[in-house]
Amino acid sequence: MDLATILGLIVGFVLIVVAIILGGSVGAFIDIPSILIVVCGTFFITMVNFSLTEVIRAQAVMMKTMISRPADPARAALQVLELADQARRKGVLGLQESLNRLQDNPFLFRALGMVVDGIPVEDVERILKRDISQMAQRHMQSSQILKKSAEVAPAMGLIGTLVGLVQMLGNLEDPSTIGPAMAVALLTTFYGAVLANMVFNPLAGKLERNSMEEQMFKQIYLAGATSIGRQENPRRLELTLNAMLPPNKRIQFYD
C-alpha cells in the first residue's frame, strides 16, 4: 500500500478542516449547489474531451494509484536472476515447474511462458515491447484525464462564482438571498481550487511516477526473458540488470 499518497491526502484535508473549525463552522463550507457545479460539472465536462469508458477507467486507475505502489526493483531483478540460473542448470524447459508460482505476476508469467513454449526470442521481445508500450499509453491517457480535470475544476469554480454573483446582484432588494448567493459564489471557487491542487494534480503526478516504475519492472522482466531465451550466461544478465537499476538498488547475485 502506498502510504505516502493516502497519508498526504488525509493530512492535507484534515489541516483544512481544522483551520475551518478553528475559524468558524464546518457547515458554512458545505453547499449543495456549489458541489453540483464543481464536482459533477468537472466530471461531465472532462468527459466531453474523452469517452465515458476512458473517464471511468481513469477513476479505477486513480484509486489504484492511491492504494498501491510497485514493489522493490532489486527484488524483481533477483527473481529474474534466480530463474536464469535455474534455466542454466536445468534447461529452459526446467522453468515449467516455476511458471505455476508466477501466476500472480502476469507479465513475467507470459514472458517466460512464451520462452518455454519455444517462441523465437525476437518475437517474444517484439510482443513484450508492444505490451509495455500499450501500458504506458493507457497510463498516459489516464494522467491526461486527471490533468484535464485539474484544469476544468477551477474553471467550474469560476463559473459558479459568476452564477452566485448574478443571483446576488439580481436580488439585492431581498437581503435574505444575498447570503446563499454569496456562499455559492465563494464556495465554488474554494471547491475548484481544492479539487485541482489537492486531488487531481497530485494524483496525476503520482500516476506518472508509478507508470515509470512499472515500465522499469517490465523492462527487467523483458531483459530476463530474452536472456533466458538466448541461453546467455546469467552473469551477463546481472550486468544488464544493474545497468537498468538505480545505483542504490543494484544487486550482487554472483560473488
N, C-alpha and C positions, 0 to 999 in steps of 0.2 A: 504494500500500500504506500502511495506517495503522500507521506505526512506533511511535506512542505506545502503542497498545494492546499490540502484540507485545512491545515493549521493557519496558513496565510489568509485564506478566505474567512475562516471563522473569527480569527482575531481582528481582522480588518473591520468586519461588520460589527463585532462586539464593541470595538472602540467608538464607532459611530453611534451605536445605541446608547453607550454610557454617556457620551457627550450630549446626546439628546435628553436623556433622563436628568443629567445634572443641570441642563438649561431650561427644562420645562417638561411638557407632557409628550409621551410617545404617540398618543392618539392624534396629536396635531399633525404628525407626519404621515398619517395614513389617510389616503384619499382615493376612493374607488375610481372616479373619473380619470384622475391622473394615472393610475395604474393601467386602466384600459387603454389610454392614449399611448403611453410609453411602452409597456410590456407587450401588449397584444399588437400595437401598431408596429413595433420593431420587428416582431416575428413575421407578420404578414408582408410588410414592405421588403424585408430581406428576401422573402420567398419570391418576390417579383423578379429578383435577379437570378434566382436558381429555381430548380424544380422542387416540388414538395418532397419527393424522395430524398433529394440531396440535403435538404434542410433537416429532415427527420434523422437522417444518418449522421449529420453533424452533431445533433443532440446526443446521440449514443456515443460518438467519439469524444464529445466534451465530458460526459460522465466517466468514460474510461480514463481520460486524462486526469480527472480529479482523484480517482481512487487507485490507480495502478502506476507502476514505474518499471522500466526494464531492469533485468537482473544484472549481476556483475559481469562485464565483458570478459574479465580474466577467467571466470568460471566457465564461460562458454568456450573460450579458447582451449582450456584444459580438457573439456569434454570432447572437443574435436580431436585433440591430440591423442587422447585415450583411444578413441575409435580408430584413428590412423595407425596407432601402434598395434591394436588388435588386428586390423586388416593386414598389417605387415607379417604378423606371426601366424595367423590362421587363414589368410587369403581374404579376398573381397567377399566371397560367399559366406565366410565365417561371421560377417556382420548381421546375417539374417537373424541370429539369436538376439542381437541388441536392438533390432528395429522395434520389437514389441514394447520396449521400455521407453521409446521415443515418441509415442503417440500423443503425449501432451505438448510436444514441440512440432507442430505440423510442417513447418518449413524444413527443418532438419530431417524429419521422417520422410518427407517427399524426396529430398535431395539424395539421401542415402538409398532410398528405395529404388530410384532410377539407376543409381550406380550398381547396386546389387543385381538389378534386372538386366544389366549389360548394355544399357543405352550408351551410345558414344558420348565421350566426355564433352565434346564440342556442343552436342545437342543439349546435354544437361546444363552446361554453362549458359547457353543461349536462353533456355527456358527459365532458369532461375533468375537471370538478369532481368528478363521481362517481368517476372513476378515482383522483383524488388522495385522496378520502375513503376509498375501499376500501383503498388502500395504507396510509394512516395507521392504519386499523383492524387490518390484518394486523400491522403493526409493534407496535401497542399490545398485541395478543394475545400476540405473541412476548415482549414485555417483561414481561407479566404472568406468563408461564410461567417466565421466568428469576427473577422476584421470588418466585414461589411456591416455586421450587427453593431459593432462598436462605432461605426460611422453614423448609422441610422438612429441609434438611441438618443444621442444629444440633439439630433435634428427633430425627432419626435418630441423631445422635451421643449424645444423652441416653439414648435407648433402648438403644443399645449399651453405654453406661456402666452402666445398670441390669442388663443381661444379664451383663456382666462381674462386677459386684458380687455378683449372685446366685450365679454359678458359684463365685466365690471363697469366699463365706460357706458355701456348701453342701459345700465340700471342704476345710475347714480342717484336717481330720485328715491330709490328703495335702499336704505342703509343696510338692511338685513342680507342683501345679496352680495355686498362688497366683500365680506369675509370669505365665503365659499369660493367666489370667483378669484380672489387673490391667492387662495390656497392652491387652486388648480394651476394658476399662473406660475407660482414658485415651486410647487412640488414636482411638476412635470420636468422642470429643468434639473431639479435635485435627483429624481429617479434616473433620468437620462445620463447624467454625469456618473452616478454610482454604477449603473449597468456597464457603461463603456469602459470606465477606468478601473473598476474593481472586479469585473467578471469577464467580459468579452476579450479585452486586450491581453490581460494576464494569461487567460486560458489559451489564446491563440499563440502566444509566445511559448508556453509550456508544450503545446502540441507540436510546434516546430522543433523544439529541443528533443522531445521524445521520439519524433519521427527520425531525426538524425541518428539517435542512439539505436533505434530499431534497425535502421539501414546498416549500421556498423555490425550489429549482431548477425544480420543475414549475410553480409559480406564475409564474415568469419565462417559461417556455415558453408557458404559457397566455395570459399577457398579450401576448406577441409574436404568437401565432397569431390571437387575436381582433382585435388591432390591424391585422394584415395583412388579415384577412378584411373588416374595416370600411374598409380602404383609408385609414387615418389617416396623418397626417404622422409620419414616423419620429422627428422631433424631440419630438413629444408622447410617443411611446413611450419615448424616452430619459428624459424626466422621470418617467414612471411607474415605470420600472425602477429609477432612482436612489432613488425613494421606498421601494422594496422592499429595497434593498441596505443593508448596514451602512455607516456613514459612511466607513470606511477602504477600502471596496470600490467606491465609486461611480466611475462611468466618465464619460468625455467623448468621445463618438464624433464629434460635430459641433463645430467650432470656434465 
